[in-house]
């Protein structure tokens, strides 16, 4: 499936929450770095999107995506959560830093892209 087709499918997503909108935004930003004519297959989606990083934790902490807490919080939080976290100045929860939260969102974004590619593969057969 071509990257341009996946981007079009992402545009048709109807996310309901700030988190889901953020996950879609991460998926779009990862795909924007690829050539529009590049082909993605279910087995290679995650490896291609990781862009050489061994894991989503390393992808996030290595600076392959957003690097500032405020930017991550703005992408993933609704207004009340953003106020509660003081625009990213406070940790998102007791167990994570903002970059860990971003790693979870990037993992979910990759899974979303993989689901789109798999659905396309099933419908093409």
Protein Blocks (a to p, Z undefined) as FASTA:
>chain_A
ZZklmmmmmmmpccfbfklmmmmmmmmmmmmmpcfkbccdfklmmmmmnnopabfklmmm
nopacfbfklmmmmmpcfklmmmnonolacfblkbcfklmmmmmmmmmmmmmmmmmmmmm
mmmZZ
